[in-house]
Amino acid sequence: MSEETKEVKKATEPEVNQEKLFKQEEVNRIIAERLAREQEKYKDYEDLKKAKAKLDELENANKSELDKAKAEAEQLKKLVEQKEAEKKQVLIENLKLSLLDQAGLPKSWVKRILGQTEDEIKADIEELKKLLNEKKENVGQTVGGEPKGMPDIEKMSMEQYAAWVKSQKQK
């Protein structure tokens, strides 16, 4: 086919792919409908934002309450531990007093008795009694011109007493 025939055929054929033309009122109506549909989707958006803000506020208040409760629980835990340690010391001191009384030793020596368990305390008291008995036997004897005897234990500090006990164990 020649070019002229093609051109004539094109001119005589109706255009199939013509775009539909809209009037301004139709365009405005279509846009308004679409806009209304979109606004309908998000009409409760402001309410959701307010609800989210309230939820965040409540969560933050709960967190601070939780933090306060945790801090208070930690303080109470420390207080309980402190009181338990104090109670243990009182029980140990009472045990020392009881064992000193059973051994026939003065209760004023309670601070001089070492040990945390009943066995340790009994062993220290027995060691002290042994040393006291040895010293009673040696009272009045002299060593190098000086009287050998029992020191005044009640006037000794804890450190002096511990050193004296240690020196006696070495003899």
PELIN-V94251 format. One record per residue. N is the residue number from 1. RES is the residue in one letter. SS is DSSP state (alpha for helix, beta for strand, coil for the rest). PSI is psi in radians with two decimals (999 if undefined). Layout:
N,RES,SS,PSI ; N,RES,SS,PSI
This chain:
1,M,coil,2.53 ; 2,S,coil,2.97 ; 3,E,alpha,-0.60 ; 4,E,alpha,-0.69 ; 5,T,alpha,-0.70 ; 6,K,alpha,-0.74 ; 7,E,alpha,-0.69 ; 8,V,alpha,-0.75 ; 9,K,alpha,-0.72 ; 10,K,alpha,-0.71 ; 11,A,alpha,-0.57 ; 12,T,alpha,-0.44 ; 13,E,coil,2.40 ; 14,P,coil,2.56 ; 15,E,coil,2.20 ; 16,V,coil,-0.62 ; 17,N,coil,0.81 ; 18,Q,coil,2.42 ; 19,E,coil,2.56 ; 20,K,coil,2.33 ; 21,L,coil,2.41 ; 22,F,coil,2.58 ; 23,K,coil,2.81 ; 24,Q,alpha,-0.67 ; 25,E,alpha,-0.69 ; 26,E,alpha,-0.73 ; 27,V,alpha,-0.79 ; 28,N,alpha,-0.73 ; 29,R,alpha,-0.77 ; 30,I,alpha,-0.77 ; 31,I,alpha,-0.73 ; 32,A,alpha,-0.71 ; 33,E,alpha,-0.79 ; 34,R,alpha,-0.74 ; 35,L,alpha,-0.70 ; 36,A,alpha,-0.71 ; 37,R,alpha,-0.76 ; 38,E,alpha,-0.72 ; 39,Q,alpha,-0.59 ; 40,E,alpha,-0.68 ; 41,K,alpha,-0.67 ; 42,Y,coil,0.38 ; 43,K,coil,-0.53 ; 44,D,coil,0.31 ; 45,Y,alpha,-0.76 ; 46,E,alpha,-0.71 ; 47,D,alpha,-0.71 ; 48,L,alpha,-0.69 ; 49,K,alpha,-0.75 ; 50,K,alpha,-0.74 ; 51,A,alpha,-0.71 ; 52,K,alpha,-0.72 ; 53,A,alpha,-0.73 ; 54,K,alpha,-0.73 ; 55,L,alpha,-0.79 ; 56,D,alpha,-0.73 ; 57,E,alpha,-0.77 ; 58,L,alpha,-0.73 ; 59,E,alpha,-0.74 ; 60,N,alpha,-0.69 ; 61,A,alpha,-0.74 ; 62,N,alpha,-0.67 ; 63,K,alpha,-0.78 ; 64,S,alpha,-0.64 ; 65,E,alpha,-0.71 ; 66,L,alpha,-0.76 ; 67,D,alpha,-0.73 ; 68,K,alpha,-0.77 ; 69,A,alpha,-0.69 ; 70,K,alpha,-0.76 ; 71,A,alpha,-0.73 ; 72,E,alpha,-0.71 ; 73,A,alpha,-0.69 ; 74,E,alpha,-0.74 ; 75,Q,alpha,-0.74 ; 76,L,alpha,-0.66 ; 77,K,alpha,-0.77 ; 78,K,alpha,-0.70 ; 79,L,alpha,-0.74 ; 80,V,alpha,-0.77 ; 81,E,alpha,-0.72 ; 82,Q,alpha,-0.80 ; 83,K,alpha,-0.63 ; 84,E,alpha,-0.69 ; 85,A,alpha,-0.74 ; 86,E,alpha,-0.74 ; 87,K,alpha,-0.72 ; 88,K,alpha,-0.73 ; 89,Q,alpha,-0.70 ; 90,V,alpha,-0.74 ; 91,L,alpha,-0.71 ; 92,I,alpha,-0.75 ; 93,E,alpha,-0.73 ; 94,N,alpha,-0.70 ; 95,L,alpha,-0.76 ; 96,K,alpha,-0.78 ; 97,L,alpha,-0.77 ; 98,S,alpha,-0.80 ; 99,L,alpha,-0.61 ; 100,L,alpha,-0.74 ; 101,D,alpha,-0.76 ; 102,Q,alpha,-0.59 ; 103,A,alpha,-0.13 ; 104,G,coil,0.39 ; 105,L,coil,2.72 ; 106,P,coil,2.44 ; 107,K,alpha,-0.33 ; 108,S,alpha,-0.20 ; 109,W,alpha,0.10 ; 110,V,alpha,-0.64 ; 111,K,alpha,-0.32 ; 112,R,alpha,-0.22 ; 113,I,coil,2.28 ; 114,L,coil,2.74 ; 115,G,coil,2.67 ; 116,Q,coil,-0.32 ; 117,T,coil,2.87 ; 118,E,alpha,-0.73 ; 119,D,alpha,-0.77 ; 120,E,alpha,-0.73 ; 121,I,alpha,-0.79 ; 122,K,alpha,-0.73 ; 123,A,alpha,-0.71 ; 124,D,alpha,-0.72 ; 125,I,alpha,-0.75 ; 126,E,alpha,-0.71 ; 127,E,alpha,-0.73 ; 128,L,alpha,-0.77 ; 129,K,alpha,-0.70 ; 130,K,alpha,-0.80 ; 131,L,alpha,-0.70 ; 132,L,alpha,-0.73 ; 133,N,alpha,-0.70 ; 134,E,alpha,-0.74 ; 135,K,alpha,-0.64 ; 136,K,alpha,-0.65 ; 137,E,alpha,-0.52 ; 138,N,alpha,-0.07 ; 139,V,coil,2.36 ; 140,G,coil,-0.35 ; 141,Q,coil,2.69 ; 142,T,beta,2.59 ; 143,V,beta,1.96 ; 144,G,coil,0.55 ; 145,G,coil,-0.17 ; 146,E,beta,2.46 ; 147,P,beta,2.37 ; 148,K,coil,2.16 ; 149,G,coil,-2.99 ; 150,M,coil,2.24 ; 151,P,coil,2.84 ; 152,D,coil,1.63 ; 153,I,alpha,-0.60 ; 154,E,alpha,-0.41 ; 155,K,alpha,-0.06 ; 156,M,coil,2.61 ; 157,S,coil,2.97 ; 158,M,alpha,-0.72 ; 159,E,alpha,-0.72 ; 160,Q,alpha,-0.75 ; 161,Y,alpha,-0.80 ; 162,A,alpha,-0.71 ; 163,A,alpha,-0.70 ; 164,W,alpha,-0.78 ; 165,V,alpha,-0.75 ; 166,K,alpha,-0.74 ; 167,S,alpha,-0.58 ; 168,Q,alpha,-0.57 ; 169,K,alpha,-0.52 ; 170,Q,alpha,-0.36 ; 171,K,coil,999
